[in-house]
Amino acid sequence: MSPALLAARREEPELPPAGQATLPAGRSLLRFITCGSVDDGKSTLLGRLLWETGAVYEDQAEALQRDSARFGTDGKKRDYALLVDGLSAEREQGITIDVAYRHFSTRRRAFIAADTPGHEQYTRNMATGASTADVAILLVDARKGVLPQTRRHSSIVSLVGVRDVIVAINKMDLVGFEEPVFRRIEAAYRQLADRLGFRTVHVLPLAARDGDNLTGRSARMPWYHGPTLLDLLETLEPDAQSDGRFHLPVQWVNRPHADFRGFSGTVASGQIRVGDPVTILPQGRTSRVAEIHRPDGPSRSASAGDAITLTMADETDVVRGDVITVGHRAPHPAGTLSARVLVLGEKQLAPGDRVLIKLGSATVPMRFEALAHEISVDDLSPKAARHLGMNAIGQVVLRPEAPLFALPYAENRILGSFLLIDPQTHATLAMGVVDAVSGSTDASTIRPAGGSAWPRFWPNGKREQARSVTTMFAFSLAGYVISGSLLGAAVLAALDAIGRPLLHAFLDGLQPQKTRQDRAVTPDPGLDGSGI
C-alpha cells in the first residue's frame, strides 16, 4: 500500500475488519437493502459504510484508488460507489444495474447488504433484492425530495413485507446542511409511509460521501440529535413475520435405499421435536415424527431456518410441494388467493391468463381470475385497469387449478410469497404476496370488483369473452334461421345465457375426483430446483 493511501486510511475510524475472531460467535444477522431513485447515492453510501466498518482490505483499497482515478465522479477523491458497482457497464455509466451483495460485520452484528438499482428499467432487480431483506434503507436526494421512483420502491418494499424502513436523506452537503430542507422531506415521506403499513420509519440526514451521520455523528449538522445509520442497523430488531407454527415445505423425497424414506426441506417457521404429531397438507393425512436428521447427523429437534430430513412413524404419502405442520390441522387447500403482484416481465398479465405459481416448494397451474385494480405509484390509490404491464402493481384474485396450501404473508413469509411463471417459456412473469386465502374451491363464487356474478357466462379473459359472444351469436342466428323471426333468435340467445352456467355447474359435479398422481404437478427440473 502506498504511503499516501496508508495515511488516508489512518484518518478513518479504527474498527475491526469483517470476520475478526474477537466478534461474538452468536451475533445476530441482519439483511438490508439500499434503494431509491437514480443518483440518490445508494452505492456511495454502502461503499462508505464498508470502508468505515473495516470491511475493505488492503488490495481492495489499492484497487479503489486506481479505479477512482479512472472512473471516479469526484476528481481525485475516492469514489466509494466503485466498491459496490463492479460491472464495466455500471462504472462506465455511473449507475447500478444488477444487485450487489456485500457482507460485513461489527462487534454487535453481522450484515448482508444488497445494493439495488434505482433506474426504472431495472425495477425487477430491486424487487429481487428486497424479497429477502429485513430492513430497507431508502435514499432520497436532499435537492430533489421524494420522486416517483422513491414511491415505487417504497411500494415494493411494503409489497414484499419489509416492515422497518430507514429513510436516509442524502447529499445534505449540497443544500448547505439546512434543517428546514430535511424537515420538509421528512414530512413528505412520513405522509407517504402512513399508507404503506410500515412498523417503524426512521429518518436521518446524511452526507454519505463524507461519512456524515454514517458511523459517527456529524459536526456539520448539530441540529440532528438522533442515532447514526450504523447505530440503527445494529439495534433494529426486524419483525419475525411468522405465525410461530411449524411449517416444512417438502423439497425432496429422500430415499437412498429401500429401508429409508425421508422428507427434506428447510423449516419455514416454528419448531419440531421427535414424537410430535404432524399433518401433511393440503391432503390432511396425519402421522408422527420418528426421526429428525440434520446435515451433521440425527437431532431431537429443529427450528426455523434449519435444513432437515424428517422420517415418519408410518408409511405416509408425501410428495414435493406438500407442507408438513405440527398438530392435527384440518386440511385447508386454497380455493382462491387474494394477492398483490408486481409484474417483472414485459408480458402483460390479464384476467383469464393461465400461469404456474411457485409458492414454497410447490409449483401448480394457476388461473388469473380477476384484477381488482392497479395501484397508482404516484399516490398509491387504486385505479381501474384491464391488464398489468411491466413494473405495475395490482390487487388480483388467483385460483389454483391443483391443491395448494398457502398462508397470508402477514402470518408466514415463506408460504405467503410466490412467483408467477409462464408455462410455455418458464420465464418469471411476476412476484407477489398473499393477502388472504379462501378455502372455497368453487370458482363460481368469486366476484371480482366491478365484475359479474356469473363468471362462467361472462368471464374476465378476452379470449373467453370472445368465445361467449361468438356462442351467443351462433345461437341467435340458429334461432332466426329455424323460426324465421327475431323472436326465435332472442329466445335461443336467452336459453344459452341461462343454460350455460347451469350446464357447467352440472358437468363440474359429475367430474370424478382425480387421483393424487394426476393432481401432482412435475415442473421442469431447471425451473424450481427439483432434485437439489
Secondary structure as UniProt FT lines:
FT   HELIX           3..10
FT   TURN            18..19
FT   TURN            21..22
FT   TURN            25..26
FT   STRAND          28..36
FT   TURN            38..39
FT   HELIX           42..52
FT   TURN            53..54
FT   HELIX           58..71
FT   TURN            75..76
FT   HELIX           80..83
FT   HELIX           88..93
FT   STRAND          100..105
FT   STRAND          109..115
FT   HELIX           120..122
FT   HELIX           123..130
FT   TURN            131..132
FT   STRAND          135..141
FT   TURN            142..144
FT   HELIX           148..159
FT   TURN            160..161
FT   STRAND          164..170
FT   HELIX           172..175
FT   TURN            176..177
FT   HELIX           179..193
FT   TURN            194..197
FT   STRAND          200..205
FT   TURN            208..211
FT   TURN            213..215
FT   TURN            219..220
FT   TURN            222..223
FT   HELIX           229..235
FT   STRAND          247..249
FT   STRAND          252..254
FT   TURN            258..259
FT   STRAND          262..266
FT   STRAND          271..273
FT   TURN            274..275
FT   STRAND          277..281
FT   TURN            282..284
FT   STRAND          285..294
FT   TURN            295..296
FT   STRAND          297..299
FT   STRAND          301..303
FT   TURN            304..305
FT   STRAND          307..312
FT   TURN            320..321
FT   STRAND          323..326
FT   STRAND          336..343
FT   TURN            351..352
FT   STRAND          354..359
FT   TURN            360..361
FT   STRAND          362..375
FT   TURN            377..379
FT   STRAND          382..383
FT   TURN            390..391
FT   STRAND          393..400
FT   TURN            409..411
FT   TURN            415..416
FT   STRAND          417..421
FT   TURN            423..425
FT   STRAND          428..438
FT   HELIX           443..445
FT   TURN            449..450
FT   TURN            455..457
FT   HELIX           462..483
FT   HELIX           486..510
FT   HELIX           516..519
FT   HELIX           525..528
FT   TURN            529..531
//
